[in-house]
Amino acid sequence: MKTFATDPRPEKRTLRPCPICGSTHFSSLWDLGAFSFSRCSICGLVQQNPQPDVEFVLARYDESYLDYEVARHEDYAKLERMALADLGFAEIQQRLMSRDAPGGRTPSFLDVGCATGALIAGLSNEGWSCVGVEPCEPAARYGREVFGLDIRPVVLGKAALHPASFDIVHASHLIEHLNEPVEFLAEAKRLLAPGGVLILTTPNIDGFQARALGAKWRSAIYDHLFLFSFRNLGKMVENAGFEVLRSSTWGGWASGQRPRFVKKPLDKAVKIFGWGDVMALLCRPV
């Protein structure tokens, strides 16, 4: 499926230090004309620098984003379910549901960047208490009106959520869009109940596709402010007070771009060796 991507436009931009190591020294990686990606000379994190300021980033998610999501949200929910399965979600769900007895607390799931809420709509039907956060107001409104969900049309820090109130905080294809990923991780940690876990899914710049395609990689787009590897995303979550419990990666080549007899063994190989196009991490506070 084609990744949602907006066209470059005139926006105020700011030079930003590396959020992992604080370095201000970068080397040019990919020049895409209207924007570019640089690599931190100390820790290797790849980011746009300078970056569009947050108000310009948020303004991109309007009715066009809603149209894109509505056309694909069922397919995306299936992919998110597959990522959750890779990280042992069934075992987590069984453990949490087993305590859901009279007088107990219903397991809670927060989906940050939930779009229309298709994933949490399904989880709500399975007994989860779900909340979504989605700064695209039209998408949040769709989820409230069509699925009857509690979706807050704001960024996470303004969602007025109580501390230690969620068993799972989930963010699929979100962290690469954030100007301040470290602030996001701190807020996620604040919101997790004792024993809770954080689940992150994001493109993998160390994957086979990124290495093969370079600046033509499908995730090297204007809307991605950061491009992570397992190593530097793991370091970022560690700095934020988490430990990585499990990880997974998948996607050797996009569907339709290679014959099936090539794609199938490639998909299997990248999953084994950790070279997939997308990665997911299951983390807990320490």
C-alpha positions as CSV (number, residue, x, y, z in Angstrom):
1,M,0.0,0.0,0.0
2,K,1.1,3.5,-0.8
3,T,2.3,5.5,2.2
4,F,0.5,8.7,2.9
5,A,2.8,11.5,1.9
6,T,2.3,15.3,1.6
7,D,4.2,17.4,-1.0
8,P,7.0,19.7,0.3
9,R,5.8,23.2,0.9
10,P,7.1,26.5,2.3
11,E,7.3,26.0,6.1
12,K,9.2,27.4,8.9
13,R,12.1,25.1,9.8
14,T,14.4,24.8,12.8
15,L,17.8,23.1,13.2
16,R,17.5,20.5,16.0
17,P,20.1,18.6,17.9
18,C,20.1,14.8,17.9
19,P,17.4,13.6,20.4
20,I,19.5,10.6,21.4
21,C,23.0,12.0,22.1
22,G,22.4,15.7,21.8
23,S,25.0,16.2,19.1
24,T,24.7,19.1,16.7
25,H,27.1,17.5,14.2
26,F,25.5,15.9,11.2
27,S,26.6,14.6,7.8
28,S,24.4,14.7,4.7
29,L,22.8,11.4,3.8
30,W,20.0,11.9,1.2
31,D,19.3,15.1,-0.7
32,L,15.7,15.0,-2.1
33,G,15.7,18.6,-3.4
34,A,13.0,20.3,-1.3
35,F,14.1,18.5,1.8
36,S,17.0,16.2,3.0
37,F,18.0,13.7,5.6
38,S,21.2,13.9,7.6
39,R,22.9,11.4,9.9
40,C,24.1,12.2,13.4
41,S,27.9,12.0,13.4
42,I,28.0,10.5,16.9
43,C,25.1,8.0,17.2
44,G,24.0,7.6,13.6
45,L,20.4,8.6,13.9
46,V,18.9,9.9,10.6
47,Q,16.7,12.9,10.7
48,Q,15.5,15.8,8.6
49,N,17.5,18.8,9.7
50,P,16.3,21.5,9.7
51,Q,12.8,20.2,10.5
52,P,9.5,21.9,9.8
53,D,8.1,23.2,13.1
54,V,5.4,21.3,14.8
55,E,2.4,23.5,13.9
56,F,3.3,23.0,10.2
57,V,3.6,19.3,10.6
58,L,0.2,19.0,12.3
59,A,-1.5,21.2,9.6
60,R,-0.8,18.5,7.0
61,Y,-3.3,16.1,8.5
62,D,-6.6,17.3,7.2
63,E,-9.5,15.9,5.1
64,S,-7.1,14.4,2.6
65,Y,-5.6,12.3,5.3
66,L,-9.0,11.2,6.4
67,D,-9.8,10.1,2.8
68,Y,-6.6,8.2,2.6
69,E,-7.2,6.4,5.9
70,V,-10.9,5.5,5.3
71,A,-9.9,3.8,2.1
72,R,-7.3,1.7,3.8
73,H,-8.1,1.5,7.6
74,E,-9.3,-2.1,7.6
75,D,-6.1,-3.2,5.8
76,Y,-3.9,-1.2,8.2
77,A,-5.7,-2.7,11.2
78,K,-4.9,-6.2,9.9
79,L,-1.2,-5.2,9.5
80,E,-1.2,-3.8,13.1
81,R,-2.7,-7.0,14.3
82,M,0.1,-9.0,12.6
83,A,2.7,-6.8,14.3
84,L,1.0,-7.3,17.7
85,A,0.9,-11.0,17.1
86,D,4.7,-11.0,16.4
87,L,5.3,-9.3,19.8
88,G,3.2,-11.8,21.8
89,F,0.0,-9.8,22.1
90,A,-2.1,-13.0,22.5
91,E,-0.3,-13.9,25.7
92,I,-0.5,-10.3,27.0
93,Q,-4.2,-10.2,26.3
94,Q,-4.9,-13.5,28.0
95,R,-3.0,-12.5,31.1
96,L,-4.8,-9.2,31.4
97,M,-8.2,-10.6,30.6
98,S,-7.9,-13.3,33.2
99,R,-8.0,-10.6,35.9
100,D,-11.1,-8.9,34.4
101,A,-13.5,-10.2,37.0
102,P,-16.3,-8.5,39.1
103,G,-14.6,-5.8,41.1
104,G,-11.5,-5.9,38.8
105,R,-10.3,-3.4,36.2
106,T,-11.0,-3.8,32.5
107,P,-7.7,-4.0,30.6
108,S,-6.9,-0.6,28.9
109,F,-5.4,0.2,25.6
110,L,-4.2,3.6,24.4
111,D,-3.6,4.0,20.6
112,V,-1.6,7.1,19.8
113,G,-2.0,8.3,16.2
114,C,-5.0,6.0,15.9
115,A,-6.3,7.6,12.6
116,T,-10.0,6.5,12.3
117,G,-9.6,4.1,15.2
118,A,-10.2,0.9,13.2
119,L,-7.7,-1.1,15.4
120,I,-9.2,-0.1,18.7
121,A,-12.8,-0.6,17.4
122,G,-11.9,-4.3,17.1
123,L,-10.2,-4.4,20.4
124,S,-13.2,-2.7,22.1
125,N,-15.3,-5.6,20.9
126,E,-12.9,-8.0,22.5
127,G,-13.3,-6.5,26.0
128,W,-10.6,-3.8,26.0
129,S,-11.2,-0.3,27.4
130,C,-9.8,1.8,24.5
131,V,-8.9,5.4,24.0
132,G,-7.4,6.9,20.9
133,V,-5.4,10.1,20.3
134,E,-5.4,11.5,16.8
135,P,-4.5,15.1,16.0
136,C,-6.2,14.9,12.6
137,E,-9.6,16.2,13.7
138,P,-11.6,14.8,10.8
139,A,-10.2,11.3,11.4
140,A,-10.9,11.6,15.1
141,R,-14.4,12.7,14.4
142,Y,-14.9,9.8,12.0
143,G,-13.8,7.3,14.7
144,R,-16.2,8.9,17.3
145,E,-19.2,9.0,14.9
146,V,-18.7,5.7,13.0
147,F,-17.2,3.5,15.7
148,G,-18.4,5.2,18.8
149,L,-14.9,5.5,20.2
150,D,-13.3,7.9,22.7
151,I,-10.7,9.6,20.4
152,R,-9.1,12.8,21.5
153,P,-8.4,15.2,18.6
154,V,-5.1,16.5,20.0
155,V,-1.5,15.6,20.4
156,L,-0.7,13.2,23.3
157,G,0.5,15.8,25.7
158,K,-2.8,17.6,25.5
159,A,-5.1,14.6,25.8
160,A,-5.9,15.1,29.5
161,L,-5.2,11.4,30.3
162,H,-4.6,10.2,33.9
163,P,-1.2,8.9,34.9
164,A,-0.7,5.1,35.3
165,S,-4.0,4.4,33.5
166,F,-3.2,2.1,30.6
167,D,-1.9,-1.4,30.3
168,I,-0.8,-0.9,26.7
169,V,0.3,2.3,25.0
170,H,0.5,1.6,21.2
171,A,2.0,3.8,18.5
172,S,2.1,2.4,15.0
173,H,3.9,4.5,12.4
174,L,3.9,7.6,14.6
175,I,7.3,8.2,16.2
176,E,9.0,9.0,12.9
177,H,6.5,11.9,12.4
178,L,7.2,13.6,15.8
179,N,9.4,16.6,16.3
180,E,10.0,15.6,19.9
181,P,10.1,11.8,20.1
182,V,11.7,11.8,23.5
183,E,8.9,13.9,25.0
184,F,6.4,11.3,23.5
185,L,8.3,8.5,25.3
186,A,8.2,10.3,28.6
187,E,4.5,10.9,28.3
188,A,3.9,7.2,27.3
189,K,5.8,6.1,30.4
190,R,3.8,8.4,32.6
191,L,0.5,6.9,31.3
192,L,1.5,3.2,31.7
193,A,0.0,1.3,34.7
194,P,2.3,-0.9,36.7
195,G,3.2,-3.9,34.5
196,G,2.2,-2.0,31.4
197,V,4.0,-2.0,28.1
198,L,4.8,0.3,25.2
199,I,4.5,-0.9,21.6
200,L,6.2,1.0,18.8
201,T,6.1,0.3,15.1
202,T,8.2,2.3,12.6
203,P,10.2,2.0,9.3
204,N,13.6,0.3,9.7
205,I,16.4,2.2,8.0
206,D,18.7,-0.8,8.4
207,G,16.3,-2.9,6.4
208,F,16.9,-4.5,3.1
209,Q,14.8,-2.0,1.1
210,A,16.4,1.1,2.7
211,R,19.8,-0.3,2.0
212,A,19.0,-1.2,-1.6
213,L,17.0,1.9,-2.6
214,G,18.7,4.7,-0.5
215,A,17.0,8.0,-1.2
216,K,14.3,6.2,-3.3
217,W,13.2,4.2,-0.3
218,R,9.4,4.5,0.2
219,S,9.9,5.8,3.8
220,A,12.3,8.6,2.8
221,I,9.4,11.0,2.5
222,Y,8.7,14.6,3.6
223,D,6.4,13.5,6.5
224,H,9.1,11.4,8.2
225,L,11.2,13.6,10.4
226,F,13.2,10.6,11.8
227,L,14.3,7.3,10.3
228,F,15.3,4.8,13.0
229,S,17.4,1.6,13.1
230,F,16.9,-1.1,15.8
231,R,20.0,0.1,17.5
232,N,19.3,3.8,17.8
233,L,15.5,3.4,18.5
234,G,16.5,0.9,21.2
235,K,19.0,3.4,22.6
236,M,16.3,6.2,22.6
237,V,13.8,4.1,24.5
238,E,16.5,3.0,26.9
239,N,17.4,6.6,27.6
240,A,13.7,7.3,28.3
241,G,13.6,4.6,31.0
242,F,12.4,1.5,29.1
243,E,13.8,-1.9,28.3
244,V,13.1,-3.7,25.1
245,L,11.4,-7.1,25.8
246,R,10.8,-8.3,22.3
247,S,11.3,-7.0,18.8
248,S,10.2,-8.1,15.3
249,T,10.8,-7.0,11.7
250,W,9.1,-7.9,8.4
251,G,8.7,-6.8,4.8
252,G,11.3,-7.8,2.2
253,W,9.8,-6.0,-0.7
254,A,6.5,-4.2,-1.2
255,S,3.6,-6.2,-2.8
256,G,3.4,-5.9,-6.5
257,Q,7.0,-4.7,-7.0
258,R,8.5,-8.2,-7.3
259,P,7.2,-11.6,-8.5
260,R,5.7,-13.7,-5.7
261,F,8.4,-16.4,-6.1
262,V,11.0,-13.7,-5.3
263,K,9.0,-11.8,-2.6
264,K,8.0,-14.8,-0.5
265,P,11.6,-16.1,0.2
266,L,12.9,-12.6,0.6
267,D,10.2,-11.8,3.2
268,K,11.1,-14.9,5.1
269,A,14.8,-14.1,5.0
270,V,14.5,-10.5,6.2
271,K,12.3,-11.6,9.1
272,I,14.9,-14.1,10.2
273,F,17.9,-11.7,9.9
274,G,16.1,-8.6,11.1
275,W,16.4,-6.8,7.8
276,G,12.7,-6.1,7.3
277,D,11.3,-2.8,6.0
278,V,9.3,-2.2,9.2
279,M,10.2,-3.0,12.8
280,A,8.2,-3.3,16.1
281,L,9.4,-3.1,19.7
282,L,7.7,-4.2,22.9
283,C,9.1,-2.2,25.8
284,R,8.4,-1.9,29.5
285,P,9.4,0.8,32.0
286,V,12.3,0.0,34.3
